[in-house]
Amino acid sequence: MTRAPVPIAVLYSRSGPYAGLGREAVDGLMTAIAEVNADAAYPFRLSPVICDPGGVAETYGAMADATLKATNCRHVVGTITSWSRKEVIPVVERHDALLWYAFPYEGYEANDHVLYFGACPNQHLLPLFAHVVPRFGDRPFLIGSDYIWGWEINRIARECIEAAGGAVLGERYVPLNSVSVDPLIDEIRSRQPDFVLSNLVGPAAQAFVRAYHRLGRSDPAFAPSIRPIVSCNATETDIAEIGAAAEGLIVAAIYFDVLATPENRAFKARLKARHGADRQISGPYASVYSAVSVLAAAIREAGTDAPAAVRAVVTARPFDTPLGRIAVDPKTHHAALRPHIGRARDNGQFEVFESAAAMLPADPYLLDSAPPGGLVDQRMIARSSGHATLLKVVK
């Protein structure tokens, strides 16, 4: 029997300044779709309508609008940056569609037309600081790409540090397409922070890590064991591009290729036949794969791809994914996720040395950032969660 196609709009940039992340996202999506379409238990097949906005934020909204008008798509899987996500949200609202977002972001958002499968700050930044601050100190230097993600993560970081009695020694921004990082290195060297929080994206992030590595080789005071770079958004894709210079980079993430969980072992075993034994799986790949797998399961359970029916299923029960057993909060539409802390090695892989004991419910507005057992510093959470400015809503 021929199964009816269900069109899915795919909106990832496989060209432009963060093309590597887009290619990983599409690879994860296509793997999930291939598995669904090969499974006779699904009475439909997913039909992707793939668009490439080229990393130009203003293009995303127009491209999403044109795709939803020209097809019968009622679901959009995509966007990486917060800038592009905010361009697409008004479009899915007008079309009564659903956006499936699977990248880490800065929080302070909840929308009936978005399902959030990427981590928000209580699932990445707070666990990262809980590990880093007690070990290295509370005098960081903050850097970021010059748009919403960089601004807001640095804002939250600054408020957390100050609430915990520390001080931010500097805060600087780099345009998305720029790799001019030498001025940052000079300032960091002069100020000697305890660590550097990098919210850079794409080539700027890679250029900075390489330059900081050179600084560490010329001045041992900036070795990663003494003054590390830490990040909430670096992935296997990034450190593979950077090479050995990434060694020592400390990262908070909800997925690492090397995770020794039963879910990841089963996932990697399935992927071995598709990609071979040597293919490293990145966080973007696993997160988008998970989102599409949940989308397909929800369509099957609902008996329709109508967004309201699908959303009701997704927020009603947990789903097994490579990230673990995901439950999406019916109020915020954010997934509970398990944070991990890893360190980049010189061979292009991470070693994971700390994990939350269980899935951590998302707290996108930082209203009640309860710490997952043993991972988040109780003192920092207690101080920052009551800090009034953390309630700022970003339009």
Secondary structure, DSSP 8 states (H G I E B T S, - for coil): ---EEEEEEEE--SSSTTHHHHHHHHHHHHHHHHHHHT-TTSSEEEEEEEE--TT-HHHHHHHHHHHHHHS---EEEE--SHHHHHHHHHHHHHHT-EEEE-S--------TTEEE-S--GGGTHHHHHHHHHHHH-S-EEEEEESSHHHHHHHHHHHHHHHHTT----EEEEE-TT----HHHHHHHHHH--SEEEEE--THHHHHHHHHHHHHHHH-GGGSTTTS-EEESS--HHHHHHHGGGGTT-EEEES--TT---HHHHHHHHHHHHHH-TT----HHHHHHHHHHHHHHHHHHHHTS--HHHHHHHHTTS-EEETTEEE-B-TTT-BB-B--EEEEE-TTS-EEEEEE-SS-B---TT-SS----TTTS-HHHHHHHTT-GGGG----
